[in-house]
Amino acid sequence: MKKVLIANRGEIALRAVRACRSLRLEPVAVYSDADRNSTHVRAADRAICIGPAPASQSYLNAPALITAALGSGCDALYPGYGFLSEKSNFAADCRKAGLTFVGPGVEVIALMGDKVAARRTAKKFGIPVVPGTEDAYSVAEEAAPLTTEIGFPLLLKAAGGGGGRGMRIVEEAKVFVASFMQASAEATAAFGQPEIYLERYFPRVRHIEIQVFGDAHGNAIHLWERDCSIQRRYQKLVEEAPSPILDAASRRQMAEAAVTLVRELRYEGAGTIEFLYDLASGSWFFIEMNTRIQVEHPVTEEVFGVDLVAEQLKVAAGERLSITQPSQPSGRNAIEFRINAEDPNAGFHPSPGVVSKWQPPKGPGLRFDSHIYEGYGVPPFYDSLLGKLIVKASSRDEALSVSQVALDRFAVAGIATTIPFHRKLLSERAFRDGSADTRWVEREMLT
């Protein structure tokens, strides 16, 4: 592997350029018309325009990406997260074209991308799954009889994807059909699949995920957990490691379950196993597997001192894992704050525009991953993520204190951001003591 096409944009594209350079690989960037002046374009050895601003005509244009890779002499393609990173058909097309797809096998992507099949797979290997249906349905009347067995409230979820799209909480039977039809329509629009499956709804849960890695030589490890419970409409806002609420037994059981799945799947590359942790009972259940790097991967990197993106590239090139299995959490704490171009005082409405001032905080224990600079025009066509502030410390209390100072020093003008939300979050007792659940932000902070 010598030259890598980075099939993404923004901060993850810039992150991949730097990882390539650390391994003496040649990075080739792609960009849409709207991203012509983005930092990753200037940072790469070469940059290729792949189409107009809309993602459907550029970053989601699989033939254009493959043509760009082959035309520039690349032998590998790095998908990052989002866009086509979990599309098994795209991975298959890359490999048919002779490109190394930096990710797991096509069959594994397809299997774990089907949320119902992923549930069955986890259950087969003895991993607890949320009680629910064994199959997915596209017709509400076919699924309705199963609600008696599951009970209300229940959760409708899209079989073909996640991120909160195609998801509905149903409190009672009389609204089931209407809710199902809405969820199915949203799932079709987002993923091209109308199928919905049903799960028991737990009102107060934490969202726990385990970072995993495998290679072609049969090695499989986990890097313990991240807690991603601070969410709005199922979108993560803050992530941290270790979880402030997990007991040692639950932590180890989840991690062992996750690495079991990696071994059984013969999984290659970076992945994340997501779990639901019920605060009322202390029970935990498998939710899904993400067959890619996560937005929040720097949390784990800071806790364990590793480079997960570089490791992805090395494993894709056929090397053995260079990261060894840590026997226990490192003792360090890290918290990531997603800085989005959204206005928290206006319902988190997107805030594209020109950044007239941009002064991220600097200092010991601080890391900031971003592609933004003063004068940069934030386009309205893509995800609103501007960057990620990661704070590392020897304890959670110290990390929270450093975070408060860092966010207070973060100076931005020209666009609205989520920084005021994060400042307020740090003063909330439920966040500081770990008692907040995944719906707490909407229920308590935004009412």
C-alpha positions in Angstrom: 0.0 0.0 0.0 1.6 3.3 -1.2 -1.1 5.8 -2.1 -4.4 6.3 -0.4 -7.5 8.1 -1.6 -9.3 9.7 1.4 -13.0 9.5 0.5 -14.3 12.0 3.0 -14.1 15.7 4.0 -13.5 18.0 7.0 -11.7 17.0 10.1 -11.6 13.3 9.5 -10.1 13.8 6.1 -7.4 16.0 7.6 -6.9 13.4 10.3 -6.4 10.7 7.7 -3.9 12.9 5.7 -1.8 13.2 8.8 -2.0 9.5 9.6 -0.9 8.7 6.0 2.1 11.0 6.4 3.1 9.3 9.6 3.2 6.0 7.8 4.9 7.5 4.6 1.9 6.8 2.5 0.8 9.4 -0.1 -2.5 10.9 0.7 -4.9 12.0 -2.1 -7.8 14.2 -1.1 -11.2 14.6 -2.8 -13.5 17.6 -2.5 -16.8 19.0 -3.8 -17.2 22.5 -5.3 -18.2 23.7 -1.8 -15.0 22.4 -0.2 -12.5 23.8 -2.6 -10.9 25.9 0.1 -11.0 23.2 2.9 -7.9 22.5 4.9 -7.7 18.8 3.9 -7.4 19.8 0.2 -4.3 21.9 0.8 -2.8 19.3 3.2 -2.8 16.3 0.8 -0.3 15.6 -1.9 -3.0 15.9 -4.5 -6.7 16.9 -4.5 -9.4 16.0 -7.0 -12.8 17.6 -7.4 -15.5 14.9 -7.5 -18.6 17.0 -8.2 -21.0 19.7 -7.1 -21.8 20.7 -3.5 -24.6 18.3 -2.8 -23.3 15.1 -1.1 -25.4 12.9 -3.5 -23.3 14.3 -6.4 -19.9 14.2 -4.7 -19.1 12.4 -1.5 -21.8 9.8 -2.0 -20.9 9.4 -5.7 -19.3 6.0 -5.6 -18.2 5.8 -9.3 -16.6 9.2 -9.1 -14.6 8.2 -6.0 -13.4 5.0 -7.5 -12.5 6.8 -10.8 -10.6 9.4 -8.8 -8.7 6.7 -6.9 -7.7 4.8 -10.0 -7.0 7.9 -12.1 -4.6 9.2 -9.4 -2.8 5.9 -9.0 -4.1 5.0 -5.6 -4.0 1.4 -4.4 -6.2 2.0 -1.3 -9.3 4.0 -0.2 -9.9 5.3 3.3 -13.7 6.0 3.9 -13.5 7.6 7.4 -17.0 7.8 9.0 -20.4 8.7 7.5 -21.0 9.0 3.8 -20.1 5.6 2.2 -18.1 4.2 5.1 -20.6 1.4 6.0 -22.0 0.7 2.5 -21.0 -2.9 1.7 -21.7 -2.4 -2.0 -19.2 0.4 -2.1 -16.6 -1.7 -0.3 -17.3 -4.5 -2.9 -16.9 -2.1 -5.8 -13.6 -0.8 -4.4 -12.2 -4.3 -4.2 -13.5 -5.3 -7.6 -11.6 -2.3 -8.9 -8.4 -3.6 -7.3 -8.5 -1.0 -4.4 -7.8 -1.9 -0.8 -10.9 -0.8 1.2 -9.6 0.3 4.6 -12.2 -1.5 6.6 -13.6 -4.9 7.4 -14.8 -7.5 4.8 -17.7 -6.8 2.6 -19.8 -9.7 4.1 -19.2 -8.4 7.7 -20.2 -4.8 6.7 -23.4 -6.2 5.2 -24.2 -8.5 8.1 -23.7 -5.9 10.8 -25.3 -3.1 8.7 -28.6 -5.1 8.9 -29.6 -4.3 12.5 -31.9 -7.3 12.8 -29.2 -9.7 11.5 -26.7 -8.1 13.8 -29.0 -8.8 16.8 -29.4 -12.4 15.7 -25.6 -12.7 15.4 -24.9 -11.3 18.8 -27.6 -13.5 20.3 -26.1 -16.6 18.6 -22.8 -15.9 20.4 -24.4 -15.5 23.8 -24.5 -11.7 24.0 -27.6 -10.2 25.6 -29.8 -8.2 23.2 -32.7 -5.9 23.9 -35.9 -7.9 24.0 -37.7 -7.4 20.7 -38.7 -8.9 17.4 -36.6 -11.5 15.6 -37.5 -10.0 12.2 -38.1 -6.6 10.6 -41.4 -5.5 9.0 -42.5 -3.1 6.3 -46.2 -3.4 7.1 -47.5 -2.1 10.4 -50.4 -4.6 10.6 -47.9 -7.5 10.5 -45.9 -6.1 13.3 -48.8 -5.0 15.5 -49.6 -8.4 17.1 -46.0 -8.6 18.5 -46.5 -5.5 20.6 -48.5 -7.5 23.2 -45.5 -9.7 23.8 -43.0 -6.8 24.0 -45.3 -4.4 25.9 -45.6 -0.6 25.8 -43.7 1.7 25.7 -41.7 0.2 22.9 -39.2 1.5 20.4 -39.4 1.4 16.6 -36.0 1.2 14.9 -34.9 1.1 11.2 -33.3 -2.1 10.2 -31.1 -0.5 7.6 -29.4 2.2 9.7 -29.1 4.3 12.8 -28.4 7.8 14.1 -32.0 8.2 15.3 -33.5 8.2 11.8 -36.5 5.9 11.5 -36.8 5.7 15.3 -39.9 6.3 17.3 -41.0 5.8 20.9 -44.6 4.4 21.0 -46.3 4.8 24.3 -49.6 3.1 23.6 -51.3 0.8 21.1 -53.6 3.3 19.5 -50.8 5.3 18.0 -48.7 2.2 16.9 -49.8 2.1 13.3 -49.3 5.8 12.6 -45.9 5.8 14.4 -44.8 2.7 12.4 -45.7 4.3 9.1 -43.8 7.5 10.0 -40.8 5.5 11.1 -40.9 3.4 7.9 -41.2 6.4 5.7 -38.2 8.1 7.4 -36.2 4.9 7.2 -36.9 4.6 3.4 -35.8 8.2 2.9 -32.6 7.8 4.9 -31.5 4.3 4.0 -33.6 3.1 1.1 -35.1 0.4 3.3 -38.6 0.6 4.8 -38.2 -2.3 7.3 -38.7 -1.6 11.0 -38.1 -3.8 14.0 -39.4 -3.5 17.5 -37.6 -3.3 20.8 -38.6 -2.9 24.5 -38.1 0.8 25.5 -36.1 1.5 28.6 -36.8 5.0 29.9 -33.5 5.7 31.6 -30.4 4.2 30.0 -26.7 5.1 29.4 -25.1 4.5 26.0 -21.9 2.5 26.3 -19.7 1.5 23.4 -16.6 -0.6 23.3 -13.7 0.2 20.9 -12.6 -3.0 19.1 -9.9 -3.9 16.6 -9.1 -7.1 14.7 -6.5 -8.1 12.0 -6.2 -10.7 9.2 -4.0 -12.8 11.5 -6.7 -13.6 14.0 -5.8 -11.1 16.6 -8.7 -9.3 18.4 -8.6 -6.7 21.1 -10.8 -4.2 22.9 -9.8 -0.8 24.3 -12.5 -0.7 27.0 -15.4 1.7 26.8 -16.6 5.1 25.9 -19.7 6.6 27.5 -21.8 8.5 24.9 -25.0 9.2 27.0 -25.2 13.0 26.5 -27.4 13.1 23.4 -30.0 15.1 21.7 -32.5 13.3 19.5 -30.1 10.3 19.4 -27.2 12.4 18.2 -24.1 12.4 20.5 -22.9 15.7 21.9 -20.3 14.6 24.5 -18.3 11.4 24.9 -16.0 10.3 27.6 -13.8 7.4 28.9 -14.1 5.7 31.2 -17.8 5.7 31.9 -18.5 7.4 35.2 -21.2 5.0 36.2 -20.1 1.4 35.2 -19.1 -1.0 37.9 -16.0 -3.2 37.3 -18.0 -6.3 36.6 -20.3 -4.8 34.0 -17.3 -3.0 32.3 -15.4 -6.3 32.0 -18.5 -8.3 30.8 -19.3 -5.8 28.1 -15.7 -5.7 26.9 -15.4 -9.5 26.8 -18.7 -9.7 24.9 -17.5 -7.2 22.4 -14.2 -8.9 21.7 -16.0 -12.3 21.4 -18.0 -10.8 18.6 -14.8 -9.6 16.9 -13.2 -13.0 17.1 -16.3 -14.9 15.9 -16.8 -12.5 12.9 -13.0 -12.7 12.1 -13.3 -8.9 12.0 -10.5 -6.8 10.5 -10.0 -3.2 11.3 -11.5 -0.7 13.7 -15.1 -1.2 15.0 -17.4 -0.2 17.8 -19.8 -2.4 19.7 -22.7 -0.4 21.2 -24.6 -1.3 24.3 -27.6 0.0 26.2 -27.1 0.1 30.0 -30.3 0.2 32.0 -29.9 2.5 35.0 -32.8 0.9 36.9 -31.7 -2.7 36.8 -28.0 -2.5 35.9 -28.7 -4.8 33.0 -26.9 -4.3 29.6 -27.8 -5.3 26.1 -26.2 -5.3 22.7 -27.6 -2.6 20.3 -25.5 -2.6 17.2 -22.0 -2.6 15.7 -20.5 0.2 13.7 -18.0 -1.2 11.2 -15.9 1.9 10.9 -14.0 4.5 12.9 -16.2 6.6 15.2 -16.3 10.4 15.4 -15.4 10.0 19.1 -12.3 7.8 18.6 -9.9 10.5 19.9 -11.3 9.8 23.4 -9.8 6.3 23.3 -6.6 7.5 21.6 -6.0 10.0 24.5 -6.7 7.5 27.2 -4.4 4.8 25.8 -1.9 6.8 23.8 -2.6 5.1 20.4 -3.3 6.2 16.9 -6.4 4.4 15.7 -6.5 5.8 12.2 -2.9 4.9 11.5 -3.7 1.4 12.9 -6.6 1.1 10.4 -4.2 1.8 7.6 -1.6 -0.7 8.9 -4.1 -3.5 9.4 -5.6 -2.9 5.9 -2.1 -3.3 4.5 -1.9 -6.7 6.1 0.1 -6.0 9.1 -0.5 -7.4 12.6 -2.0 -5.3 15.3 0.6 -3.2 16.9 -1.7 -2.4 19.9 -1.7 -4.9 22.7 -4.7 -5.7 24.8 -4.8 -3.5 27.9 -5.7 -5.6 30.9 -7.5 -2.8 32.6 -8.5 0.9 31.9 -5.5 3.1 31.8 -6.4 5.3 34.8 -6.6 8.4 32.6 -9.8 10.2 31.8 -10.8 11.9 28.5 -13.8 13.9 27.5 -14.7 15.0 24.0 -17.0 18.0 23.2 -18.4 18.1 19.7 -18.3 21.7 18.4 -21.0 22.0 15.8 -22.2 25.0 13.7 -25.6 25.0 15.4 -27.4 27.5 17.6 -28.5 25.9 20.9 -30.7 29.0 21.6 -32.7 28.3 18.4 -33.4 24.6 18.7 -29.9 23.7 17.5 -30.7 25.1 14.1 -27.7 24.8 11.6 -25.6 28.0 11.4 -23.5 28.0 8.2 -21.6 31.2 7.3 -18.1 32.7 7.4 -16.0 32.2 10.5 -14.7 35.7 11.3 -12.9 34.7 14.5 -11.6 31.3 15.4 -9.3 30.9 18.5 -9.5 27.4 20.0 -8.0 26.9 23.4 -4.5 25.5 23.8 -2.6 24.1 26.7 -1.6 20.9 28.6 -4.2 18.1 28.3 -6.0 19.7 25.4 -6.4 18.4 21.8 -8.5 20.0 19.1 -9.2 18.2 15.9 -10.6 20.5 13.3 -10.4 21.8 9.7 -11.7 25.3 10.5 -9.7 28.5 10.2 -10.6 32.2 10.3 -12.2 33.2 7.0 -13.5 29.7 6.3 -17.0 29.5 4.9 -19.0 26.8 6.6 -21.2 25.2 3.8 -24.8 24.4 4.4 -24.7 21.0 2.6 -23.1 18.7 5.2 -22.9 17.6 8.8 -22.4 20.7 11.1 -19.3 19.3 12.9 -16.6 22.0 13.1 -14.3 20.2 15.4 -13.8 18.2 18.5 -12.3 19.5 21.8 -10.7 16.6 23.7 -9.6 17.1 27.3 -7.3 14.6 29.0 -6.5 14.4 32.7 -5.6 12.1 35.5 -9.2 12.1 37.0 -12.7 13.0 35.8 -12.9 15.9 38.3 -9.7 17.4 36.8 -10.9 16.8 33.3 -14.2 18.6 34.1 -12.3 21.6 35.6 -9.9 21.8 32.6 -12.9 21.6 30.2 -14.6 24.5 31.9 -11.5 26.7 31.5 -10.9 25.6 27.9 -14.5 26.2 26.8 -14.5 29.6 28.4 -11.4 30.5 26.4 -12.8 29.3 23.1 -13.4 32.4 21.0 -15.6 32.1 17.9 -17.4 34.7 15.8 -19.4 34.8 12.6 -21.4 31.7 13.2 -23.3 30.2 16.1 -21.8 27.1 17.8 -22.7 24.6 20.5 -20.0 26.0 22.8 -22.5 27.8 25.1 -24.4 24.5 25.5 -21.3 22.7 26.6 -20.5 25.5 29.1 -23.9 25.2 30.6 -23.7 21.4 30.6 -20.6 21.5 32.8 -22.6 23.3 35.5 -25.4 20.6 35.6 -25.2 18.3 38.5 -26.7 15.3 36.6 -23.8 15.5 34.1 -21.2 15.9 36.7 -22.4 13.0 38.9 -23.1 10.7 36.0 -26.8 10.3 36.7 -27.9 11.7 33.3 -29.5 9.3 30.8 -29.7 9.5 27.0 -32.9 11.6 27.0 -31.9 13.8 29.9 -30.7 16.7 27.7 -34.1 17.0 26.0 -36.1 16.4 29.2 -34.2 18.6 31.6 -31.9 21.0 29.8 -33.9 22.0 26.7 -37.4 22.4 28.2 
